[in-house]
Amino acid sequence: MRLHVSAYIARRTEILDFQREGLGLNVKPLAIATPTGAQFSMSVSIGLINKAPHPNAARIFLSWLLSREGQSLYAKTLGQNSRRLDVNDGPQDMRPNPNEKLPPSVNQEVNIHSVNRAKDIAKEVLG
């Protein structure tokens, strides 16, 4: 049995929104090249629903979203990098090195202790 755990990390665009309001001026996104940044790197999941009313429309959308054009727009709009190596429209300082083997994502059962510890710290700090 595999357990999927989700952790929320503020997106770069959210950090910039807060900073425009004068909050979190010393907060910076985790660099993907650091062990912690790689472990907590954000990912997005998308899938098809079984027996959807218009399954071909969903397939066409997914095909476009995963295309170079779709990933380019995604990167520009959300201020995140695409995993596609031919899309360079995300933040340059956060771009992953395609030759570097990254540790597994935090969203795996093996890392549940780290996620639970982070939740405990957040509850302690935020009350």
C-alpha positions as CSV (number, residue, x, y, z in Angstrom):
1,M,0.0,0.0,0.0
2,R,1.4,3.4,-1.0
3,L,0.4,6.6,0.8
4,H,0.3,9.9,-1.0
5,V,1.0,12.9,1.2
6,S,0.6,16.4,0.1
7,A,2.5,19.4,1.5
8,Y,1.7,23.0,0.7
9,I,4.6,25.2,-0.3
10,A,4.0,28.8,-1.2
11,R,4.4,29.3,-4.9
12,R,6.9,31.9,-6.1
13,T,4.0,34.1,-7.3
14,E,2.4,34.0,-3.9
15,I,5.6,35.0,-2.2
16,L,5.9,37.9,-4.6
17,D,2.3,39.0,-3.9
18,F,3.0,39.1,-0.2
19,Q,6.3,41.0,-0.7
20,R,4.5,43.6,-2.8
21,E,2.3,44.2,0.4
22,G,5.5,44.5,2.5
23,L,5.2,41.0,4.1
24,G,7.9,38.3,4.1
25,L,10.6,40.5,2.5
26,N,13.3,38.1,3.6
27,V,11.5,35.0,2.3
28,K,12.9,33.4,-0.8
29,P,11.8,30.3,-2.7
30,L,13.8,27.2,-1.9
31,A,16.4,26.6,-4.6
32,I,15.8,23.4,-6.4
33,A,19.6,22.6,-6.3
34,T,19.6,22.3,-2.5
35,P,18.6,19.0,-0.9
36,T,15.6,20.6,0.8
37,G,14.6,22.5,-2.3
38,A,14.7,19.4,-4.3
39,Q,12.8,17.4,-1.8
40,F,10.0,20.0,-1.5
41,S,10.0,20.9,-5.1
42,M,6.4,21.4,-6.3
43,S,4.7,19.2,-8.7
44,V,1.4,19.1,-10.3
45,S,-0.8,16.1,-10.9
46,I,-3.3,15.8,-13.6
47,G,-5.3,12.9,-15.0
48,L,-8.4,11.8,-16.8
49,I,-11.6,10.9,-15.1
50,N,-13.1,7.5,-16.0
51,K,-16.3,7.9,-18.0
52,A,-16.0,11.7,-18.3
53,P,-18.7,13.3,-20.4
54,H,-16.2,14.5,-23.1
55,P,-13.1,12.3,-22.7
56,N,-11.7,13.3,-26.1
57,A,-11.8,17.0,-25.2
58,A,-9.9,16.2,-22.0
59,R,-7.3,14.3,-24.0
60,I,-6.9,17.2,-26.4
61,F,-6.5,19.6,-23.5
62,L,-3.9,17.4,-21.8
63,S,-2.0,17.0,-25.0
64,W,-1.9,20.7,-25.4
65,L,-1.0,21.4,-21.7
66,L,2.0,19.0,-22.0
67,S,3.1,20.4,-25.3
68,R,6.0,22.9,-25.5
69,E,3.5,25.8,-26.0
70,G,1.3,24.7,-23.1
71,Q,4.3,24.3,-20.7
72,S,5.7,27.6,-21.8
73,L,2.4,29.4,-20.9
74,Y,2.3,27.4,-17.7
75,A,5.8,28.5,-16.7
76,K,5.2,32.1,-17.6
77,T,1.8,32.3,-15.9
78,L,2.7,30.6,-12.6
79,G,6.3,31.7,-12.4
80,Q,7.4,28.0,-12.2
81,N,9.6,25.9,-14.3
82,S,8.4,23.1,-16.5
83,R,10.0,19.7,-16.4
84,R,10.3,19.9,-20.2
85,L,13.9,20.6,-21.0
86,D,13.0,22.6,-24.1
87,V,10.9,25.2,-22.1
88,N,13.0,27.9,-20.4
89,D,10.3,30.4,-19.5
90,G,10.3,29.9,-15.8
91,P,12.5,31.6,-13.2
92,Q,16.2,31.1,-14.2
93,D,17.4,30.9,-10.6
94,M,14.9,28.0,-9.9
95,R,15.6,26.0,-13.1
96,P,16.6,22.4,-12.3
97,N,19.8,20.9,-13.7
98,P,18.7,18.1,-16.1
99,N,22.0,16.2,-15.3
100,E,21.5,16.2,-11.6
101,K,19.7,13.3,-9.9
102,L,17.2,14.7,-7.5
103,P,16.1,13.0,-4.3
104,P,12.5,11.7,-4.2
105,S,9.7,14.1,-3.7
106,V,8.4,14.8,-0.2
107,N,5.1,13.4,-1.4
108,Q,6.1,9.8,-0.8
109,E,5.4,7.5,2.2
110,V,9.1,7.3,3.0
111,N,9.1,11.0,3.9
112,I,5.9,11.0,6.0
113,H,8.0,11.7,9.2
114,S,9.3,14.9,7.6
115,V,5.9,16.1,6.6
116,N,4.4,15.3,10.0
117,R,7.3,17.1,11.7
118,A,6.7,20.2,9.5
119,K,3.0,20.2,10.4
120,D,3.9,20.0,14.1
121,I,6.3,22.9,13.8
122,A,3.7,25.0,11.8
123,K,1.0,24.3,14.5
124,E,3.5,25.3,17.2
125,V,4.5,28.5,15.5
126,L,1.0,29.5,14.3
127,G,-0.8,28.4,17.4
